[in-house]
Amino acid sequence: MFRESTSPVLSVPGLKVLLLLGFALLLASRIPAVFLDGRLWAEEGVVFLVNAFRGPWWAALTAPHTGYVNLVANGSTLLAWHLVPLGEVPWVTAGIALVVQCLPALLLATSGFAWVRRPAALALALLLMALVPMSEEVWLNSITSQFHLMLSLALVLAIPPRPGVSAWLRGLVLVLAPLSAPGAVFLVPLFWLRAAWDRSAARLRQAVLLTLCAAVQTTVVLLHPEPGRSLRLDPALLLSVIYLKQMVLPLLGPQMARAQSEAVGMALAAGHLPWRALLGVPLLFLAGFATAAALRLREAAWMLLAAGAMAIGGYAAAFGEVAQVLGIDFGMRYAYAPSVLLALAVLAITLRGPLALRLAGGALVACLLAVGVRNYWMVSPMMATGPAWRDQAVAWQKDPNAILTVWPDHFRFSLQRLP
């Protein structure tokens, strides 16, 4: 039914490295103050740095927050606390976050997919990864590195298993993702389905490893129930959120998405069904999957399945009120990975399809890029600036009881030993 679309990666390794370096530079330039001033984002200071300060290290590394363990966030602040002076901590956490954020790009560049063999095609794919509108919430902080790990996990699902260094890299993703992101649990059934479909021992090993790590995270979640996080399985609400955040926002931009969000919210409140969402989302998903099947693009089909699983699971278990999840300015972290996967699937179909698909898909890709470029540096003021961390470190060194402030500036805490 499908063919594995693989071929040697870029013929000039140096050019591939340059593209990846350019991708990293693009990520780092979106919010320059993160590296210029030093930023700890919200719970990076209020929770994770405090845990690292109070110790012991093993308790800080495994401490749950909002009901789950975030190994990357715990580990990043713990390393920073023990490796560098207090005033340099944000450069460690942001640096680790940048590495994690580049991980999906590295996986794609080494995937062997035929449609990213050419440098121009890989460049387009990397731009689609970087230019998701209103995604600054997941930029360069260790807390939301989990969403880049979920994207990486979905790519591991799509990429053919190979031995060597790349296998170790994928194995690292299979461990880190479920131990940092509870949403990774939603992909476990797809890994078992892929193992059964491919009848592959390598796929079976992936499924077993992911399941074991996901079981650890699930146990933590069950032992630390979070009142603000519950599954909302209202189909009309879920499809409306997907319609707004995976279709309207990437293609039409934030202003149109906000207007549509208000209209959909009013319709739902009045008891009306949002038919565009209820019909449009399933039909477009089925059309994309059928097209991938017709073209025998196995990786595009699995990316579509992963996008659907993460969108439904992520929005259903989002942390916050039901009405908030529908808002365009709330919880965009849950939209990032599904948006990238959908865009990559469209790009794959465009580059591998017949002329009619290339024209239609090319128009969609051009629209995604245009909206992304226009909004890339339009960062929310709350996330664009904040207190320079070195000033906070100096204040603490003068007075260990000082109240320290991190981004956004309503997050304040003190570094004090427990009695």
N, C-alpha and C positions, 0 to 999 in steps of 0.2 A: 504493500500500500504506500509506503514511504521509502524514500532513499536517503541515505546518510549523505548530506551535502558536505563532503570534505575534500580538501586538497592541501598541498603544502602552503604554509603561511607565507607572508610577504618574502619575496626573493631577496630583498635587501634588508638584512636584520637591523642595520644602522638606521634605516628610515623608519622602521617600526619603533625603535627606541626613541627616536625624535618625536614621533607622533604621541607616544605615551608621556614623554616629558612635557610636550606642549599641552596635553590634557591636564597634567598635574598643575602646570602653571596657570591654566585657565581656571581650575578649581580654586587655587590659592588667591587669585586676583579678584574674586567676586566680592569678598569682604576683607579688604586690605588690613583693616584695624585688628583683625584676629591675630596676625603675626607682628604687625607694627607695634601695637600697644600691649598685646598679651591678653587673651580672653579665657576665663573659665565660664562655662555656660551653665547657669542654673544649678542643677543638682551635682554637676562636676565639683562645685565648691561646697554647697550646702550639705550634701550627703556623702559623696565619694571621697572628697579630700578630708572631710572630718573623720570618716571611717579609717582612712589611711593614717591620720594623725594619732588617733586613739589606739589603733592596733588591737590585738596582734595581727600580723600580716595575713595569716590564713583566714582570720575572721573577716578582715576587710576584703579579701579576694572573693569570698563566697557569700558576702552579705546580700540578702535580697532587698529590693526596693520596688515599691508599688506591686508587690506580689510575685516578682520573679528575679532571677539572677542575671545580671548584665556583666559577663566576664570581661568584655573589652573595657567598659567604663570602670569597673572595679580595678582591673589590672593596670590601666593607663595611669590613673591617679596614684595608685600604689607605687608603681615604678617611678613616677615623677617625684613623689615625696621622698623616696629613698635614694634617688640618683642625682638630683640637682638641688640647689638652694631653693627656698620657698618662692623667691621672686622669679624663678625660671620655670616653674611648674607648667604654666599654660603652653609653653612652646613644646613641651614633651607631649601633652595630651593632644594638642592640635596636630603635631607631627604624626603621631600614631593614627589619628583620625584621617589625615590625608592619605597615609599608606593604605588604610582600609578602604577609603573611598576610591582609590585607584585600582583596587583588587578586581572589580568587575571588568574594567578596561583591560587589565592584563590577561584575565581569563578569556575574554573575547578575542584579543589579539593572538593568542596562542591556541585558539580553538580548532583551527584547521578548516573552518567553514569556508566554502568556496566563495560565498558572496562578500567576504571581507578579505579576500586574497589580495585585491588591489589596494594600493595606498589610499586612493581617493575614497573607496568604499569604507575602509576602516576609519578614515577621518570622519565621514558622515556618521558612522555608528557612534564614534566617540562624542561627536557634537550632540547627537540625540540623547546620549547619557548625561551630558553636562547641562543641557539647555532646558530641562524640565521647568516650566514656570512655577514660581512660588515654592521652590524646593529648598530655600535657604535654611529652613529649620533643620535639615539633615546635613548641613555643611560644616565640616571641620570641627565637630565636637564628638567626644567619645561616647556620649549618651546615645546619640542617634546613629552611631556607626552600625548599630544592629540592622538598620534598614538597607545599608549597602551590603552587609553580610547576607541578608535575605535575597537580595538581587544576585549576589554571587552564587548562592545556593541554587537558585533557579537556573542559572547558567550552567552549573555543574550537571543539573538534570538534563540539560539540552546537549551538552558537549559529549562526544564519544569518549569513552574511557581509553586512556593510553598509559603505558608504563613510563617510568622515569620521573624526573623532577616535577613535571606537571601533575602526576598522580599524587605526589606528596602535597602539592599546593591544594588540590581538590580535597584531599583528606583533611587538611587543616580547616577548610571551609566547612566540611561536614561536622567537625567538632565545635568550632567557634560559633557558627550560626545558631544552632539550637541552644547553646549555653549562654548566648547573649541576647537572643531574640525569641520570645515565646511564639511569635508568629511563624517561626520555622516549622513548628509542629504541623501546620496546615499542608506542608509539602511532603510529609512522610508518606501518605497514601500514594502520591504520584511516583515516588521513588520505588515503591513496591510494584506499582503498575508497570513502570518502565522495566524493572528487572524481569517481570513475568513476560512482558511483550518481547523484549530482546532475547530472553533465555540466556542471559549473560551472567557469568560468575562474578565479573567485575561489578556489574550493576547490583547484584545481590549483596556484595560486600558493602557497597555504598549504602544500600537500604538498611542493612543491619547496623552499621556504624551510626548513621543518622538516627535510627530508632532508639538505640541505647542512650545517646546523648539527649534526645528529645524526651525520653522517659525520665531522666534526671530533672530536666526543667519542669516537666509536668508534675513531678512529685513536689517540687518547690512551690509551684503555683497552688497545688491542692493544700499544702501545709500552711500557706500564707494567703488566704483568700482576701481579695481586694474589693471592697464594697463599690468602688467607682468604676469597676470593670466587669461588665456582664454581656453575655451574648444577646444581641438584638436581631432576631431572625425575621423581622417584618420584611417580606420580599419587596414591597413597594418602596420602603425606605432605602433598603440596600441598593436596589437597582437605580433609584434616583441619585444616590450618592455616587455610584459608579458612572452614571450618565454625566453628572456635572463635573466630576474630577478627572475622569479618564477620557472623556469625549469633548465636552464643551470647553473646558479650561485649556487643554493643550492646543486645540484647533482654533478657538475664537478669542482666547485671552482672558485675563482676570475680570475686566469690566463686564463683558458679556456673561461670564460665568456667575458673577455676583447677581446680576439682574435675573438670570435664569434660576439661581438658587432661591431668591426671594419669591419668584413666581411658583416654583415647585413647592416651597414651604407653605405658601398660602393655600395651594391646591390640596396638599395633604391635610392641613389643618381643617379645611372645609369638608373633608371627606371625599374629595375627588381623586381619581386615579390619574397619575401622570403617564399617559399612554405613550408619549415619546420615549420615556425611559423604560417602561415596561415592555415595549415592543422593540425599540431601537437597540438596546443593549444585547438582548439574546440574539436578535437577527444578525447584527453586525459580528458578534462573536462567532456564530455558526457559519457566517459567510467567510470569515477569516480562516476558521479551522478547515472548512471544505476546500478553500483555495489552497491552503498548505497541503492538504491531502492530495488534491489534484496534481499539484506540482511535485509531490513526493518530497516536500521539505520537512523532514522529521523534526528538525530543531525548532522551526517556526511553530509547529503544532504544540510541542511541549512548552515553549515559552508562553503561548496563549493559555494553555491549561494552568500553568503556574501563576500567570497574571490573574486569572479568574479566581483561583484558590486563595491567593494572598489578598486580593481586593475584598472578597466576600468575608473571609475570616478576619482580616484586619479591621474592617469597618464594623463588623458585628461585635468584636471584642474591644473596640476602641475605648480609651480612657476618657470619660466625659459624658455629658448629657446627650440624649438622643437628638434634640434639636440642634445642638452644637455641631454634631458630626455632619449635618447637611450643609453647614456654612463653608464657604470657600476659604475663609481665613482661619479655619480651625482644622487641626489634625492633618495638615498636608503631608506629614511624615508617612502616613499610611498610604498615600497616593503615589509616592515616588517610585518604588520598585515596580508596581504594576504598570505605571505610565512608561517607564523605560522598556519593559518587556514588550508591551504592545507596539511601541515605536520600532523596536528592533525587528519584531515579526513583520511589520509593514515594510520595513526596509528590505528584509530578506526576500519577501514575496515580490517586491518591486524589482530588485536586481536579478531575480531568477525567473521572472514570469515572461509571458509573451508581450507583444507590443502594447496591446490594450491595457494590460495590467501595469506595465511600466509607466504608461502615461497617467493612469489614475493614481497609482501608488506614488509616482513622482510628485504629483500635485499635493498629495497628503504630506509627504516628507517635506516638501518645500514650505507648506503651511506650518508644520510643526517647528521647523527651523526658524521661520520668520517670527512666529510668536515667541519662541524661546530667546532669540537674539534681542528682540525688542524689550523683553522683560528681565533679561539676565542680571543687569546691574541695578534694577529697581528693587532694592532690598528693603524690607520693612525697617523703619528707623530703630525699632526695638532690637533688631538683630544686627544693625550696621555699625552701631557705636555703643560704647560703654566705658566704665571706669578702667583705667590702665592698672593691670594687676601689680606691677612693681610698686606703685604707690600704696596699695593695700598691704603688700608684704612689709614695706617700711613701717607702716602704721602698727602692724602686729609686733614687729621687732621692738618698737618703742613701748608698746603696751600690749601684753599678751591677752588682755581682756577686751581689746578693741573689737568693735563690730566691723566686719569686713563686707564689702559689697562686690558682687559679681554681675555679669550680664544675665538677663536684663536687670536693671538696677533696683528692682524691688525684691531681689533675692539677697538676703543678708544673713550672716551667721558669725559665730565666734569660734576660734580654735582654742578650746579649753579641755583639759583632762577631766574625765569623769571622776567624781569623788570616790 
